[in-house]
Structure formats: C-alpha cells, structure tokens
Amino acid sequence: MLINGKWQENWQPVQAKDDQGRFIRQTSSFRNWVTQDGSPGPTGSGGFQAEIGRYHLYVAYICPWASRTLMARELKGLQNVIGVTVVDPRLTDQGWQFGVYPGADEDPLNSARYLHELYTLADAAISGRATVPILWDKNTATIVNNESADILRMLNSAFSGIVNQGPNLYPDDLAKDIDTLNTNLYMDLNNGVYQAGFASSQEAYEEAYGKVFAALDKMESRLADGRTYLFDDRLTETDVRLFVTLVRFDAAYHGLFKCNRNTLRDMPYLRAYMRRTLALEGIADTVNLDHIKAGYYSIKALNPTGIVPTGPISDLDAQGV
C-alpha cells in the first residue's frame, strides 16, 4: 500500500471489506485515455495521441484484468505498436516485482524493481494500491490509465488510424447490450470469484459462491444454442471479459478460491467456448498457466505453505500454455 508516495506496509490481498465481510475492490487511480487525435476521452485529461511506440503495457499473466489488455493487443494487431513488460507472478511484501521468475521481465523503461515505483514516478504523493495493468506513456513518463476496462476499450479504437484490423470489440449496435452483460458478468463472476476467495465471513462466501455459479449456469445456457460467442458469431469485449475468468477457473478459482461446485470440464458449452477462444490467433500467447498457478498460490493469506498444486490436468496443459 502506498500512502503519500511511500510504501507503508506488506502487501495484503483484501483491499477493503464491508461489515458483512464482503471483499471490496479499490477504484483505479489513473483514468486518462489515448485517442486518435489526443483529445480528452470519457474521463481524465487530453494530450495522449495514438502513436507507434509511444505507449507500453505493464502486465501480469496471473491477472485476468491485465490479460484483457493483452488479448485486445493481439486481436487488434498492435504487437508492433505497444510494447509489453510482464512482472513476476508471485506477489511479494511490496507487491508486484520485476524479473526473477522465468518468463518475467526486468523494467526496460525505468529500471524499477517494484511496480509501485512506477506509481510514485507518475504521482509522488499517491496513496493506494499498485495494480496491473498499467498503460504507460514514454513521452511524458507517466501512467495514462490503470483501469483494464478503459484500456481494453481504447485499444479497440484509438489506434485504428495506425493499424486497422481485427474485430470491432465494441460495435455501436451492440453497445447497450454489451454494457449490460459486462456489468452482470463483473458483479457476479469476474469479481465474484474474488469475493468468494477473499470473503472474511461464511455468509459473504456463500453469497459470492451462489452468484458465481448462477452466472456460469446462465452463460452455459446462453451458449447451448450453438452460437460461437456471447453475441452469436461476433466476438466482442464481453467475450474477452468472460474468457479471462474461465481460463483461470479450474487452475485457481475452483480450488484456492473455493468455487468448487464443479470445474469447467463439467460444463460442455462453456468449455468448448473457452477452447474456441483460446484457439484464436495470438490468444494462447496471452495465457501462461505456470504464471497463473505460481501467482495465485503465492498469496500467503490463502496458501501459507506456498505449495503449488500439480493438477488439475486441463485443456491448457494439453496446449502447453
């Protein structure tokens, strides 16, 4: 936790909780937008024009929120436009760190040791948690945005004047339906698994557990008519949001987060949907099962021994991700 720009205490998984023991997620600190002409976006200040090589993503393969941005980068063909640095999946007492673990990178831009150092570079008096993803602006040496939902949406459209390829993840004619389903999935599933895993009362856990499986059952039923994606044959940002939770479910949420009614192997339509999405060009490169398991099982509050389970054997193991 940063308080007035200084790291004050060991990292803790629970950001806040209410009086019933429900896990509460913090609000993102930086909400500027990259736009085609540098004009202000829906929030924050302007001055961040889309350019080749100007922006850089800091991500963790363990993190579903960060993986949203990696997927958008692949789907929109932005690999040569926006660089990426991957942090160590294991959370330390000072949060995310660079390097050390196989497949993790050193910080190429600022030579930071810990991610929280980037936050204080951007705002010397900042208070709050240092989270991924970060969209970093090399020109001004600051954080543009650390809200994955914003970054996902800006990667869909802001760089279309430079690289115009891939599906439109937020088409106008589906925008209202996408926003509605996004909200429901976030409340009940994307964040619901965390509310189950980090609940500090039996009541809060059972409430979250019920929401998680109610949401999964709804998505299983939705896909049972043979559609390819959530909105028929059109891949949208809602599919990205669902996929990043599904791909971690059996490996982490089923066991560590106690979301254990069943695995995805028992939900044939969701399982097939996850495999279809994983098979899209470039998407397997955004998933690293070793990092996912090493990261989640490094959370001392949930797994004090640090032992990483060998199983379960999943579709991801078969594809070597």
N, C-alpha and C positions, 0 to 999 in steps of 0.2 A: 504494500500500500504506500502510495506517495502522499505526503502531506506537505504542502507548500514547497514542492520540488525536492523533498528529501525522503529517502526510503526509510520507513519508520518501524516496520515490523515484518516478521516472517510471513510468507505468502500463505493465505488461507483460502480454501475453495468456496466457502459460503460468504458471499458478498454482503448480504443482509437477509433478515428474516422477519416475518410478521409475528404477532403474538400467538398465532396458531402453529408456528414452526414451519411455515411455508418459505421456501427459498425465493429470494427476490433478486433479480438481475439488475446490475447498475446500468445507467444511461450512458451512451457513448459521449465522449468529450469533444471530438472534432467533427464538424458536420459541414465542411466546405465541399464543393463539387467541381470536378473537372467538366468543362463544357467545350463545345466545338469552337466558340469564339472567345472564351474566357469570361463571359458574363456570369453573374451570380446564378446559382442553382436554386432549388427549392428551399435550401437553408444555407446559412453561412455567408461568406464574402466571396466576391468575384476575384478574377486575376489568375485563374488556373485554366489556361487554354490547353486543349489537347495537342500534344506534340510527341514525335517519336523520341524515345529515350529519356524524356523528362521525368517520368514517374516510375516508382519502384514499389513493389508489394513485399511486405514482411508478413510471413505466414507460418503456421504450424500445421503439419499434416494431421496431427491428432484432432485439431479443432474443426468442427463442422462449419462454423461461421466463416473461418478463413478459407475453407475448402470451397465455399460458394464462389469466392472471388477467383480461385484457381480454375474452377470449371468455366466461369464466364470468359476468362482469358483464353482458354483453349477453344471454346465454342465459337468465339468471335475472331479467332486468328490473330491475337495480339501478342504472341510469343516474342516477336521481334520489336515490339513497341514498348512493352512494360517488362522490366526485369523482376526477378523474384529471389528472395532470400528466405530459407527455411531455418527455423530455430530448432534447438534441441527439444525433443518431445517431452522430456522429463522436467517437471516443474521443480525449481529449486526454492530455497528460502527467500530468494529475491525474484521469484517468478521466472519468466522465460529467459534462457540464456542462449548465446550463440555458440556454434561449433560443438565440439566434444563428441557428440553421439554420431555414429555412422549415418551419413545422409543428411546431416545438419551442416549449415554453412556458417562461416565467420561473417561478420558485418562488413560488406565491401565499401560502404559509403562513409561510415562514421567511426569505424573501428570500436564500436561499443562492445562491452562484454555482456551486458544485460539489456533486455528490451526497454526496461523502464528508463534507461539513459536517453533513449530517443524522445520519450515524452518530455523530459526536462530540457532537452535541446529545443523542442518546439515551444515549451512554456516553462520557464524557470520556476514558476510559482504554482504549478499544477498540483491538485490534490485528486486522488482517485487511484483506480487500478490500471495497470499497464497491460493491455489486451492486444491480441491479434484478431483480425488483420489490421495492418496499417498501410495506407496508401501515402507514400512519401513523395514530396516534391523536391527534386535535386536542386532546382534553380533557387529556391528560397530557403532550403534546408529546414523544412517544417512538415508536419503531418497535415495532409489535406483532409483526410477522413479516416475514422476508425470504426465506422458502422458498416457491417457487412452488407446489410440490405441496400444502403446507399451505393456502395462500391459496385455491387452486382448490377444495379440499375444503370449506373453511369458507364460501366464497361460495355453495356449493351448498346449504347447510343452515342456516347461522347466522341468516340474515335472513328465513327463511320465515314468521316471525310478523309481519313487516312487509310483505313482498312475496312472495306465494306463486304463482309462475308459472314456466314453462319446464320442461324435462325434469329428472328426478332423475338427476344425473350419476353417482351412486354408490349404486344401489339395493342393498338388503340381499341379495337373492337372487343378485346377480352379483358381490358384493364380493370373494369369494375369487378368482374368475376375472379380475376387473379388476386386482387386486393382482398376480397372476401375470403377466399380459400387460404391465402397466405396467413391471414390473421388467425383463422381457425387452427391451421397446422402449427403455427408458432405457439399459441396458447396451450394446445393440448398435446402436441407431440414433440416438436423441435425443442422447446423449453420444458415440456412436460417430463421428458426423461431426466432432465437435471433436477426438476422439482421432486421427482421420486428419489433420485440418488442422493440429494443433499437435504432431504427433509429431516427435520430435527424433532418430529413427533410422529407417532403411529398414524394419527388422524391425517396429517399432511401427506404422509407417504401413501396411504390408501387412496386418498383423493386423487393424487397425481397418477398413481398406478391405473386407476379406473379411467382417467382421461386418456392416457397413453394408448390403452388397448381399445377404447372406444374409437379413437382416431384411426388406429391401424385397421380395425374392422371396417370402418367406413371407406377407407382407401382400397381395401381388398374388394369390397362390394363394387366400388366405382370402376375398378379395372376388370371386373368379371365379365363385362360385356364384350371383351376382346379389343378394346381401344389400346393404342400404343402408348399414349401418355395421358396425363390427367385431363387435358382438353383435347381428346380424340387423337388426331395424328400430329398435333402441333406441340413441339417442345417449348415450354415457357419457363420463366424463372421459378414458378411453383414446383416444377419437376426438379429443378436444381435444389430447392429447399427441402423437398422430400427425400431425394436421393442421399444427401449428405448424412441424414439421420439413419436411413435404412442401412447404409453401407457400414455403419458403426454398431448396429443394433446387436447382432449376435456376439461380436467380439468384446463389447464393453457394456452396453446398457442392460443386456439380459442378465449378466452375472453381477458385475460390480454395482450397477445402479438398481438391482433387484426388480427389474422389469421382466419377470421370469414366468409369465403365464405360458408363453411359448416362444420359440425362435421363428425367424422368418422362413425357415425351411418348412414350417407348418402352414404357411400362407402362400399358396402356389402362385397366385396372381401378382402379389407384391414381390415375391422372389423373382419371377420371370421379368417383371418390370425393372427391378434393380439390375438384373443381368443385362437387359437390353440397353439400359442407360450406361452401364459400365463399359459396354462394347462400343460405344460411340468413339469416334477418333479422338485420341488425346485424353479421354476421361480417366482411363486406368493410370495415367501418369500423375493424376491429382490425388490418388489414393495410395497410401503406404501402410499396410496392415501392421508391420513391425512397429512403426512410429505410433500408430493408434493404440496398440496394446501397451507398449512401453510407457506412453504418456498417461493414459488413464490409470494404469496400475501403479504409477508413481505417486498418486495422490495419497499422502500418508494418512489423512483423516479417514479414508475409506479402506486403505490397504496398508496397514502399518509395517508389515513384513517386507513389502516391496516385491513379493513374488509375482511374476507374470505367468499366467496360465498358458499351457501348451495349446489347449483347444479353445473353442470348438473348431473342428475342421469345417471350412465354409467354402462357398464359391470363390471367395477372394484368394484363399490358399491355392486353389486349383489354377487360378490365373496368375499366380506369382506376384501379387501386389501386397 
